[in-house]
């Protein structure tokens, strides 16, 4: 198997010679070559520049040889294309202005044509395919309805999501309308990525774990199901990743996604027992493990591989994105272990 066929086979819960592997935020600040390209440029400036975006997408593949390249972009590109101001401030993270707080604000958003408003992303994917050839998979992505909507309503990252939950609970029709607009625009955005060469699509629900299973199932799942159904209709597998998802596994499995990305808070055996006969699983090493010495990293990576060895359809990943100051010798130890299939392979 080559990396691409291995990755796609795992998504379909087919046998593989070893678990395919990649990591979230693998194109990023932990790499010195990324920092060199980033020097003198804003984050969004890089996202909008296909030459630089494709270069940083390829950097970790050249260095470590993961099975898939996740395109360098951000989940807040669609809100910007819908007319909301989006910026990334040093030390603060994303800022979206003006915040979307009323029905009138929602109706004032723009429905965009992906090839026109976000065509730079399609160009980046095509450049990555040219650089990779056919040997490795390309992962496209978008934010999940709740996560994108929460950024739009809060105007920035939030711990408690007061404004989002106020709208969701106090003005349910208004909140549903916002989620509908987000999904409507995400569908075309994902289609453009597949047309450009993406083999797999991941839906990132970074903040979905802030909701109870009951609320997620009733208020959010119908929108996620619609997005996943449309994305699968483009002929590619869909991965649904929810951070903080221990209580949401069964709800996630009902989304229609072929693969569930899980964080490090869930024991692999429990995840397999609860949903593993329905979906493929992806995860779930704690990214902070990579701050430990290389021998510890190797042992912990092996522990994760062993935990999922009985799962039919498994993709190795971190349980969240790699952190910016992660030491490179520990990252190398991780990939030396995982890409060899583990000591027990």
N, C-alpha and C positions, 0 to 999 in steps of 0.2 A: 504494500500500500504506500502511496505517497501521502504527504500531509493533507492535501485537499480531500482525497478520497477517504482517508481515515477520519477526518473531522465530520464529513457528511454522513459516513456510515454510523458514527456514534450518535449523531442527531436522530438517525432513524432506528436506533436501538439494535443495530446489527453488530456482529462480531468484528473486533479490530485486533491488530497485532499488539497494540499497546494503547493506553488512553491518549487521545489527542490533547493538546495543551496550549493555552494562551493565558494572558492575565490582563485584567481590566486596568486601564491607564498605562499599558505597556509602552506606548509612545509618550514619553513625558520627562519630567524634570529630574528624575533619578539618573538619567543618562547625560554624561558630559557633552556628547555630540548633539543632543537636543538643546542643551543650554547654549551651545555655540550658535546654532541656527536661530534660536529665539532671541539672542542678543540684539538689542536695538529695535525689536518689533513687539507690538502688542500681541496678546493671545489671539484676539479676534482677527488681527492682521494676518497671522499665520493661517488661521482657519480659512480665510478668504483667498489665500494664495495657493493654488494647486501645486506649484513647484515645491514650496516649503512644506505644505501639508503632506504631500506624498513622500517627501524625503524623510520626515520624522516618523511617518507610518512604517517605513521600511527599516529604519535604524535598528530597532530591537530584533528584527528578523535576521539581519546581517550579523548582529553580535551573538545572539543566543539560538536562533533557529527554531522559534516556536512554529506550531503547525498552522496558525492563522494570524493574519494581520488585521487589527481593528482600525478602521479609518480614523484619522485624526480629525476630530470635530467636537461639537458640544451639543448637549440636549437643548440648549436655549437658542439655537439657530432658528427653529420655527417661530417662536414668539417674536423674534426680531423681524422675520419676514411677514408676520401678521401685523406689524406696525408698532410694536412696543419697543421703546428704547432699551437696549441691552448693552451693558458695559461690564468689564471685569476690573475691579479696583484692587490694587495691591494691598494685601492685608485685610480686605473686606470680602472678597469674592464677588459673585455676580450681583449687579444692581439693575433692576428693571423699572423703568419710569415711563409714564405714570403707572402706578399700580392699578390693576383691574379690580374694581370694587363694586360696580353697579351693573345693572342690566344694560344701561346705555353704554357703559364702557365696553361691554362684550360685543354689542352690536356695532360699535365703532371699529372693531378689529377687521383686518383685511384677509380675505381668502386668497392665498397666493398660488401661482403656478410654479411648481418646484423647479422646472428646467430654467425658468427665467429668474426667479428670486434667489434660488440656491444652486444655480448651475455650477458654481465653483466646486461644490461637493462632488457632483458627478464627474467633473474633470479630474479631481483628486483621485477618485476611485479608478478611473481609466488609466491614470499615470501609475498607480500602484500595481494594477494588473500587468502593465507593460514591464514594470520592474520585477515583479514576482514570477512572471510566466504562469504556467498552469499548475505548478507544483503545490502551491499553498492556497488556502481559503482566504477570502476577504469577508470581513464582518462589517456590515452596515448597521446603523442603529438609530433609534429615536428615544425620547423620553416617554414614559407612560403617562396616561391622561392625568392621574392625580398629581404626580410629581411636577409636570409642566404647569398645570393649573395652579398649584400651590406657589410656585415661583412667580407666576403672573399676578396672583392675588396679594401675596405678601410683599412682593417687590425685591426680595432677597432671600437668603437662606433663613430658616426659622427652626426653633426648637419645639415650639408648641402649636404653631399653625393656627393661631387664634382667629385671624381674619378668614382663612380658608374654611375652617370648621364652622365659623359663624355663618358664612354664606351657605355651606353645605347643609347645615341643620336648620337655619332660619329662613333661607330662601332657596329651597331645593330646586325649584324650576330654573332659577337663575344659574345655579351651579351646574345643573345638568346641561344647560345651554352652553356654558363655557366648555365643559368636557366634550360636548358634541362638536364644537368648533375646533377644538384641539385635535380630535380624532379625524375630522374631515380633512384637515390640512396635513396631518401626519401620514395619511394613506398615500397621497400623491408624492410626498417627500420620500417615503420608503420605496415606492414604485420606481422613482427616478434612480435610487441607489442600486436596485436590482438591475435595471436597464443598463446601468453603467458598469456592472460586473460584480456586485456583491453576491456572495454565495449563501450567506446566512444573515438573518436580521435579529438583533437583540433589542428588546424593549426594556429600558432601565426605569424601574420604579424605586428611585432612591429613597423616597419618603413614605412609601406605602405601608411600611411597618408601624407607622404612627396611628394606624386605624385598627379597630377591632375586626375580627374575622366577620362578625355579623354586618358591620357597617361596610366593610370592603365588598362583601358578597352582594349586598343590596344596592349600594350606591355606586360602586366603582367597577365591579366585575362586568356588567353589561357593556360598558364602554371599552374595557380591555378586550373582551371577547370579540367585539366588532373589529377592533384594530387588528387583532391576531388573525381572525378569519380572512380579512382582506389581504393581509401580508402573506399568509400561506397561499392565497390564490395567485400570488406572483410566482409560485413554483419553487420557493426556498423554505428551509426550516426556520422556525421562530423560537428564540430563547426568551423567556420571561425571567428577569432578575428582579427580586424584591429584597431590599436591605431590611433586616429586622423581621424576617418572614417566618420565624418558628411557628407562630400561631396561624399562619396563612397557607400552609402547604396544600391542604386539600382544596382551598379556594383557588390557589394558583393552578392546580392540576385541572381544574374545571375551565380554565381559560381557553383551552385548545392549543396552547403552545406545545411543541414537541419536546422542548427542553426547559427545565426549571433551573435557574441559577440560584444557589443558596449560599448564605453567609456562614461564618465560622461558629455561630452560636448553636448550630444544629449538629448533633452527632450523625455521621453518615449512616449508621445502622438504623437509627430512628427514621431518617428521611426515606431510606429504602423501604422500611416496613410500612410507612404511611402512604407513599405515592410511587415508589420505585417500579412497580409493575405496570404503571400507566404512562410514564414519561421517562425520558433520559434525564440525568442529573448533571449539574455542573458546579464545581466548587472544590474545596471550601476552606483553604488554608488562611488563617488569620494573617493579614499583611504585616502586622507588627512582629510576627515570627521572624521576618527577614532582618530584623535588627539584632538577632542573636548570632552567635558565632556560626560559621559554615557547618560544623559538624552537627550542631543542633538543628539547623535548617534541613540538612539531609535527613536526619531522623524524623523530624516532623513531617516533611514531605512524604517520606515513606509511610508514616502512620496514616496520612490521608489516603494515599494510594491503596494501602491495605484495607482501609475502611470501606472503600468503594469497589473492591475487587470482585464482589459478587453481583454488582449492578450491571445489567445488560443495557448499555448505552451510558457512557460516562465520559465527561470532559474535565480534565484538571484545570483549575483556576484558583485564584485567590477568592476569599469571601467578600472582598471589596477591592477598590483600586490600590495599586502599589503607591506607597507614600514617597514624597519628593526626596527625602534624605536617606533613603534605603542604601546600605552599603553594597557596592557592586560585587564584592567577593561572596557575599551571602546569596545574591541573585544568581551568580554563576553556579554556586553549589546547588541551588534549587533546580536549575535547568539540567545540570549534569545528572541529577537524580531522576527527574521526571521524564526527560526525553530519552533516557535509557530504559524506561519502562519500570523503574524501581528495582531494588535489589532482588525482589522475589520473582521478577519476570524471567 
